[in-house]
Amino acid sequence: MSPCESAELDAGPGGICVVDLGGGAVMRGEYVELVPYERIVFIFGWDTTSTPPP
């Protein structure tokens, strides 16, 4: 497994989550709920690319 190219995380309700896995695979999402040491809830999807995510 290779590391991600870059990540931008703003962990908190309404915060963004963008993870670039390289090769055009980019995951984008938003944090919905954060309960320290208990739960992280977020929604995400993949940017449209010509290749599927790894």
Secondary structure, DSSP 8 states (H G I E B T S, - for coil): ----SEEEE--STT-EEEEEEETTEEEEEEEEEEETTTEEEEEEEE---SS---
